[in-house]
Amino acid sequence: MKVPFQDLGPTTNKVKSEFLKKAEQLLDRGRFILGEEVLEFEKRWSAYIGTKYCIGASNGADALYLSLIACGIKAGDEVITQGNAYNASVTAVLRVGAVPRFADISADTLEIDVAKIEPLITAKTKAILPVHLYGQSGDMGAICAIAKKHNLKIVEDCAQAHGAEFSGKKLGSFGQMNAFSFYPTKNLGAFGDAGAVVTDDELLYKECLALRNLGQVAKNDHKYFGTNMRLDPIQAEALSLKIKFLDEANTARVRAGKYYDELLAKSRSEIRPVSLTPKATSVYHLYVVILPQGADRTALQRKLSEKEIETAVHYPTPVYRQPFYKGRRDACPITDSMAERILSLPMFYGINKEQQEYVVEILGKAL
Ligand SMILES: *Cc1c(COP(=O)(O)O)cnc(C)c1O
């Protein structure tokens, strides 16, 4: 049996014929930059997340960058993120000239460990940037309390958590400016690069609209230093169609996630799934397991691959250990040890029970 890591086919097929019609209409209209298609998706996405405003952007990395600029984060400021942050979360901080600080993660949830945040706060700290990895979040209640106490902004990286909630509220509605990626493999994915920022702040919304469009507040009136970070209308069309199936696709992922949990518990293997943060729901962007200490992950992945099971690792090298990163490193022993033990199992809309049973069976044998 073949089990791919990803399969975009089932969600693509749901909108394919309608998308082709929309694309044809777009070509006939001949307006290819911003416009009503982008505005329409922005309305839909802010309504879905429960924020007042949304600014469509070119991709998730730019959405994070836009969020940080709009929050006034600048050279010399410090932004607290987490050890296992994605590359783009950290480079966004570097792009505004700020200094990323790394809080270690919880060994159970692999989300930011809120107890590690306050010790990193200095007079220069301006924001906390939690990265909601794998489909859930850390303790957003505690993060909001810390931010309030120290007068810090929150910028959420929601690129892996479309539709997930904390305490009944959607992720992306906690911080001042929050970023989404619609990279094709995300729970809501475009047919190319796309991203968005969501916010409740009208002034920052207006500033962001200008920032993503060369800093223009009106034609040829460049009030801000801005670059081109616009969302393409053709991607906005794709997203407006796919958003209708997001809850259905997320529900199917949750069902598959719970089934993996059940199978792993039954198999009594030493492999354990990532735990959920209390009060958090997960949309299972990824299904990540933690291997026993000392397990040979490379050999394990090779054995799985011989049985036609594709796996991945998110991420094998913490960003502060990547060759490009020359900045300050905070000690994150749990991040370092977990980077060697995590494994992402096949997870996508359309994975079936037989495939999941096969994955867990082979995984148990291979270990
Ligand atoms: C995908 C992703 C991004 C970047 O999104 P792009 O659209 O690829 O720029 C940022 N953060 C996290 C956590 C991601 O998973």
The ligand as an SDF file (V2000), in Angstrom:
LIG
                    3D

 15 15  0  0  0  0  0  0  0  0999 V2000
    4.4330   27.9030    5.9120 C   0  0  0  0  0  0  0  0  0  0  0  0
    4.8540   28.6810    7.0940 C   0  0  0  0  0  0  0  0  0  0  0  0
    5.2730   30.0250    7.0180 C   0  0  0  0  0  0  0  0  0  0  0  0
    5.5960   30.7120    5.7380 C   0  0  0  0  0  0  0  0  0  0  0  0
    4.6490   30.7800    4.8110 O   0  0  0  0  0  0  0  0  0  0  0  0
    5.0000   31.0330    3.2530 P   0  0  0  0  0  0  0  0  0  0  0  0
    3.6500   31.2950    2.6950 O   0  0  0  0  0  0  0  0  0  0  0  0
    5.6420   29.7970    2.7320 O   0  0  0  0  0  0  0  0  0  0  0  0
    5.8860   32.2190    3.1850 O   0  0  0  0  0  0  0  0  0  0  0  0
    5.5130   30.7060    8.1960 C   0  0  0  0  0  0  0  0  0  0  0  0
    5.3990   30.1060    9.3800 N   0  0  0  0  0  0  0  0  0  0  0  0
    5.0460   28.8170    9.5100 C   0  0  0  0  0  0  0  0  0  0  0  0
    4.9290   28.2260   10.8610 C   0  0  0  0  0  0  0  0  0  0  0  0
    4.7770   28.0580    8.3750 C   0  0  0  0  0  0  0  0  0  0  0  0
    4.4320   26.7700    8.5030 O   0  0  0  0  0  0  0  0  0  0  0  0
  1  2  1  0
  2  3  1  0
  2 14  2  0
  3  4  1  0
  3 10  2  0
  4  5  1  0
  5  6  1  0
  6  7  2  0
  6  8  1  0
  6  9  1  0
 10 11  1  0
 11 12  2  0
 12 13  1  0
 12 14  1  0
 14 15  1  0
M  END
$$$$
